[in-house]
């Protein structure tokens, strides 16, 4: 994140004298030199200034009638002319008028440095002039000496930063970005081109003045005083430059050298040499190879070039990219190391977030990418865009782990924003995947090692109406192996992608998470002192785990509900995935009512379209098919489309958890008390909360249930018993109200079926019989068989990850435990939990699940796969 510059960041206090007449009137009657006026006219058509702060004259009015000396970061004729024009436009003293006594000759400015021509190229060096290196510290020394000699003198130093073309948010041609502002000290020829191409986007930023008289009051030795002022000014210019164009993106080679020079990495290199029985040089080469494989090689020209291409692509394939809550990030981020942690559903996630940040004037982050994307040509372009590549697994390679950890630490310490996906890979089901803590742990350890710059985790929700990877996800969920990425696969897919309509994309920035606040809660004993690489505090793993979970929760708190999400929620609730226009309209209206009257959070966004517009949009992007009929048109989706729609339903399933639960209680029951709805909800909610990363605690969930019941009663979906209002009833038969209630409940039905499959398999095999891995495999087989024999289900129904999460939660709650043999043991409490399933699942479905639940092979248990 590009930090916001603070005009008052200089450590010297502003002048404290009484206000005097405006400084602009200090030198009346003096004109600028003729050559400055002439060159200024030549330069005028090529320069357009943005002066900051806009009211700079009032900002510096406290200077009064004291003399002003402007301070530039480096000398250059163009800088002098730009400064002269800015002062003229702002009504400030001219920099080309001499100070009293001609202290600096015929000028009122100084520069901290002059270009060292020995470092410039042959086209940049002045002809006939030897390579020399100059410093302007002598100018500061001259001013300070004059103040010591004349107690009445009080010159005010005003630092001025000049930027010709602001690198991250320039909206001109690709060629212009080659000459936009950066951290390199350039020669005259390049500066001339920069002005010609980017001069109309020139920023002049004035800072608070520094009183030399107050500096002298510290009574430091003369040399120390000069060094201190120079150091403070250089630090100020670095901060302003980082605020405008982002941090200094050092070359890949320099960053790698810093990584390999750290003692912890040197120790890992020595250990590797001992293990391999090789020389230190060979081990060092291996470490260098790892670092070179990992490191990004960020390039503004490449990023700018990519922005032109992506602008064309987004306009071609998407019907708009909406961004919400970015302004809140800009308010929270200044002064922080920002770590972007978005949801991961498509390869487009990498490109979309960086593109949006770039086009909105924020420096794109360094992105953690899987090594599988380091393809020929593509890998190089991704590196130039800020990607750094890591292997899927680093277990068993201490050297690789040390190099990667130190590289991340260097990024964090250097103030680079970072982006990574805590899910580890793309979600194939539409749900957020269980988070992996590896990168979070590296980030936390990097901060603990050097806790100078606070860390801010920024969750980001990215929502699609149509995924370009949809077909491959369908194949993978159906059991086909994942295709390995290749350059030919990418090239062959481009024509199809560019011909497709993928609807709209929404990017929502969630509630940020401050690492300092998490540490204060989880590790109150940590006193803020830096921790060495060898220290492993007991609270570290718990902190990482809490951060990972909270990131996922906050991503879901920023969800976007788009038209396809609402269509999927409605249509997948029917056996043939079809509805009449009237029924579909009513169901969408009910969903939007629940979202509007029971908002999940203030960062959730909902499509503003009416149900009619939503249906029309679904037809436009090919999600819906309309069959015309005399009794009323029918809207439906095909087989593969229906499976993909489950993906989009799952994106927002957590928003309808309370409504889905209340509706599920009345799928097979006409009457139920509110207390029973709450009791059953308390039983099942911990599992739903873990699976869907829901924000509420148990008490808040009960309050949500009560509010949902009130809406259902008002909408006529439920009635309160006239004799006992604590008893709820639904209508009999197949009324429209029953139809809508069942449609809302269907979204959670498969989750409860999976839970019952797990408990049924456990109970059928008996306590102390199955390991966790065996139970996962048997549950997956049972779910697959149930889908084949009875009602077909989406492939996610037998996703092993979902069974694994449920089993882990059973263990956390103590409903099952590991015995001394590593098997799962349970008691009658679990059987009681299973008996409650009769309230939710019909008798026929329970019988079918119990029938297909397999038993482990005996006595040859080893034939069953273990963990």
Secondary structure, 3 states (H helix, E strand, C coil): CCCCCCCCCCCCCCCCCCCCCCHHHCCCCCCCCHHHHHHHHHHHCCCCEEEECCCHHHHCHHHCCCCEEEEEEECCHHHHHHHHHHHHHHCCCCCCCCCHHHCCCCCCEEEEECCCHHHCCCCCCCCCCCCCCCECHHHHHHHHHHHHHCCCCCCEEEEEEEEECCHHHCCCCHHHHCCCCCCCCCCHHHHHHHHHHHHHHEEEEEEEEEEHHHHHCCCCCHHHHHHHHHHHHHHHHHHHHHHHHCCCCCCHHHHHHHHHCCHHHHHHHHHHHHHHCCCHHHHHHHHHHHHHHHCCCCCHHHHHHHHHHHHHHHHHHCCCEEEECHHHHHHHHCCCEEEEEECCCCCHHHHHHHHHHHHCCCCCCEEEEEHHHCCCCHHHHHHHCCEEEECCCCCCCHHHHHHHHHHHHHHHHCCCCEECCCCCCCCCCCCCCCCCCHHHHHHHHHHHHCCCCCEEEEEEEEEECCCCCHHHHHHHHCCCCCCCCCHHHHHHHHHHHHHCCCCCEEEEECCCEEHHHHHHHHCCCCCCCCCCCCCCCCCHHHHHHHHHHHHHHHHHCCCEECHHHHHHHHHCCCCCCEEEHHHHHHHHHHHHHHHHHCCCCCCCEECCCCHHHHHHHHHHCCCCEEECCCCCCEEECCHHHHHHHHHHHHHCHHHHHHHHHHHHHCCCCCEEEHHHHHHHHHHHHHHHHHHHCCCCCHHHHHHHHHHHHHHHHHCCCCEECCCCCCEEECCCCCCHHHHHHHHHHHHHHHHHHHHHHHHHHHHHHCCCCCCHHHHHHHHHHHHHHHHHHCCCCCHHHHCHHHHHHHHHHHHHCCCEEECCCCCEEECHHHHHHHHHHHHCCCHHHHHHHHHHCCCCCCCCHHHCCCC
